[in-house]
């Protein structure tokens, strides 16, 4: 009976140690899953499929892009993406320089740079934007990662306002939004 109790104690301690280390044991796999997700996200942008692009966001995801109010919820993000991909010039690529997964194994973030091309609505000419992004991910049941917060900040300076006429000052010309919807964004 003592042997059974000792064996049971060792088994309980081993299971507790394994349970405590489980998030760490999946760390490398989680990092790779997020890298794979962003690689697929880039491919989805190349295909200009708004449903596939928006599927990378959590239902309660938020997209924040320079010069634009935040877009909240996957449906609103999908609507923005549909507008973007209707532009024949739209092209978005992004690359993470950092991928971090929390010790808990349920949250992660990527940080990197993006390049975006789209048509300027005023001049009707293609414009190129580039900048930095941070995307926060939450791990869903089943192991997939979804973006819950996606923030892109343009490095391109805002154009100077047109010269004032007849003593009136012109309103500043807003910079075209990098609605990169990783809109990435990236």
C-alpha positions as CSV (number, residue, x, y, z in Angstrom):
1,X,0.0,0.0,0.0
2,X,2.9,2.4,0.8
3,X,4.3,1.7,-2.7
4,X,1.0,2.6,-4.3
5,X,0.8,5.8,-2.3
6,X,4.4,6.7,-3.2
7,X,3.7,6.0,-6.9
8,X,0.5,8.0,-6.8
9,X,2.3,11.0,-5.2
10,X,5.1,10.9,-7.8
11,X,2.4,10.7,-10.5
12,X,0.5,13.7,-9.1
13,X,3.7,15.8,-8.8
14,X,4.7,14.9,-12.4
15,X,1.3,15.8,-13.7
16,X,1.4,19.1,-11.8
17,X,4.8,19.9,-13.2
18,X,3.6,19.0,-16.7
19,X,0.5,21.2,-16.4
20,X,2.5,24.1,-15.1
21,X,4.9,23.8,-18.0
22,X,2.4,23.2,-20.7
23,X,2.2,26.9,-22.0
24,X,6.0,26.9,-22.2
25,X,6.0,23.6,-24.0
26,X,3.8,25.1,-26.7
27,X,5.7,28.4,-27.0
28,X,7.7,27.5,-30.1
29,X,4.7,26.0,-31.8
30,X,2.6,29.1,-31.0
31,X,5.3,31.4,-32.4
32,X,5.4,29.4,-35.6
33,X,1.6,29.3,-35.8
34,X,1.5,33.1,-35.6
35,X,4.3,33.4,-38.3
36,X,2.3,31.0,-40.5
37,X,-0.9,33.0,-39.9
38,X,0.8,36.3,-41.0
39,X,2.3,34.6,-44.0
40,X,-1.2,33.4,-45.0
41,X,-2.7,36.8,-44.2
42,X,-0.2,38.3,-46.7
43,X,-1.3,35.7,-49.3
44,X,-5.0,36.6,-48.6
45,X,-4.2,40.3,-49.3
46,X,-2.6,39.3,-52.6
47,X,-5.7,37.4,-53.5
48,X,-7.8,40.4,-52.5
49,X,-10.4,38.1,-50.9
50,X,-12.1,40.3,-48.2
51,X,-13.7,37.3,-46.4
52,X,-10.3,35.6,-46.0
53,X,-8.6,38.8,-44.9
54,X,-11.3,39.6,-42.3
55,X,-11.2,36.0,-41.0
56,X,-7.9,36.8,-39.4
57,X,-9.7,39.1,-36.9
58,X,-11.5,38.1,-33.7
59,X,-15.2,38.9,-33.7
60,X,-14.4,41.7,-31.3
61,X,-11.3,42.8,-33.1
62,X,-10.3,46.4,-33.5
63,X,-8.3,48.0,-36.4
64,X,-6.6,51.3,-35.8
65,X,-4.9,53.1,-38.7
66,X,-3.3,56.5,-38.9
67,X,-5.7,59.3,-39.8
68,X,-8.9,57.2,-39.3
69,X,-11.2,56.4,-36.4
70,X,-10.9,52.9,-35.0
71,X,-12.9,50.2,-36.8
72,X,-14.4,47.8,-34.2
73,X,-15.8,44.3,-34.9
74,X,-15.1,41.9,-37.6
75,X,-18.2,43.0,-39.6
76,X,-17.0,46.6,-39.7
77,X,-13.5,45.5,-40.5
78,X,-14.9,43.4,-43.4
79,X,-16.8,46.4,-44.7
80,X,-13.6,48.5,-44.7
81,X,-11.6,45.7,-46.4
82,X,-14.2,45.3,-49.1
83,X,-13.8,49.0,-49.9
84,X,-10.0,48.7,-50.0
85,X,-9.9,45.6,-52.3
86,X,-12.3,47.3,-54.7
87,X,-9.3,49.6,-55.5
88,X,-7.4,47.9,-58.4
89,X,-4.1,49.4,-57.2
90,X,-4.4,48.1,-53.6
91,X,-1.4,46.0,-52.4
92,X,-0.4,45.3,-48.9
93,X,2.5,43.4,-47.5
94,X,3.8,43.2,-43.9
95,X,6.5,41.4,-42.1
96,X,7.0,40.9,-38.4
97,X,10.4,41.6,-36.9
98,X,9.1,40.5,-33.5
99,X,6.8,37.7,-32.4
100,X,6.2,37.3,-28.7
101,X,3.9,34.9,-26.9
102,X,2.8,35.4,-23.3
103,X,3.9,32.8,-20.8
104,X,0.2,32.0,-20.3
105,X,0.1,30.9,-23.9
106,X,-3.2,32.7,-24.7
107,X,-2.0,36.1,-25.8
108,X,0.7,37.2,-28.3
109,X,1.8,40.1,-30.4
110,X,3.7,40.8,-33.5
111,X,5.5,44.0,-34.4
112,X,7.0,44.9,-37.8
113,X,6.7,47.0,-40.9
114,X,4.2,47.2,-43.8
115,X,4.0,48.6,-47.3
116,X,0.8,49.7,-48.8
117,X,-0.2,50.9,-52.3
118,X,-3.6,52.4,-53.0
119,X,-5.3,55.0,-55.2
120,X,-5.4,58.5,-53.9
121,X,-9.1,59.4,-54.1
122,X,-8.3,63.0,-55.1
123,X,-5.6,62.6,-57.7
124,X,-6.6,59.1,-58.8
125,X,-2.9,58.2,-58.9
126,X,-1.3,55.4,-56.9
127,X,0.3,56.3,-53.6
128,X,2.7,54.4,-51.6
129,X,2.6,54.2,-47.8
130,X,4.8,52.4,-45.4
131,X,5.1,52.3,-41.7
132,X,5.0,50.1,-38.5
133,X,2.4,47.9,-37.0
134,X,1.6,46.0,-33.8
135,X,-1.0,43.2,-33.8
136,X,-2.2,41.6,-30.6
137,X,-3.5,38.1,-30.9
138,X,-5.7,35.9,-28.7
139,X,-5.6,32.1,-28.9
140,X,-9.0,30.6,-29.6
141,X,-10.2,27.2,-28.5
142,X,-8.8,24.7,-30.9
143,X,-5.5,26.6,-31.1
144,X,-6.0,29.2,-33.8
145,X,-4.8,32.8,-33.3
146,X,-7.1,35.8,-34.1
147,X,-6.2,39.5,-34.1
148,X,-7.9,41.4,-31.3
149,X,-6.1,44.7,-31.8
150,X,-4.3,45.7,-35.0
151,X,-2.6,49.1,-35.1
152,X,-0.7,50.6,-38.1
153,X,1.2,53.8,-38.0
154,X,2.4,55.4,-41.2
155,X,5.9,56.7,-41.6
156,X,4.9,58.9,-44.5
157,X,4.6,62.6,-43.6
158,X,1.3,64.4,-44.1
159,X,1.3,66.6,-47.2
160,X,1.4,70.3,-46.7
161,X,-1.9,72.1,-47.1
162,X,-2.5,73.8,-50.4
163,X,-1.5,77.5,-50.5
164,X,-4.2,79.8,-49.2
165,X,-6.1,82.0,-51.8
166,X,-7.4,85.5,-51.2
167,X,-6.3,85.5,-47.6
168,X,-8.2,82.4,-46.6
169,X,-6.3,79.6,-45.1
170,X,-6.8,76.2,-46.6
171,X,-7.9,73.3,-44.5
172,X,-5.1,70.7,-44.0
173,X,-5.2,67.9,-46.6
174,X,-5.7,64.7,-44.7
175,X,-3.2,62.0,-45.4
176,X,-4.7,59.1,-47.3
177,X,-5.5,56.5,-44.7
178,X,-3.3,53.4,-44.7
179,X,-6.5,51.4,-44.3
180,X,-4.2,48.6,-44.6
181,X,-6.4,46.5,-42.8
182,X,-3.9,44.2,-42.1
183,X,-5.5,46.0,-42.9
184,X,-2.1,46.1,-42.3
185,X,-1.6,47.1,-42.3
186,X,1.3,45.2,-42.6
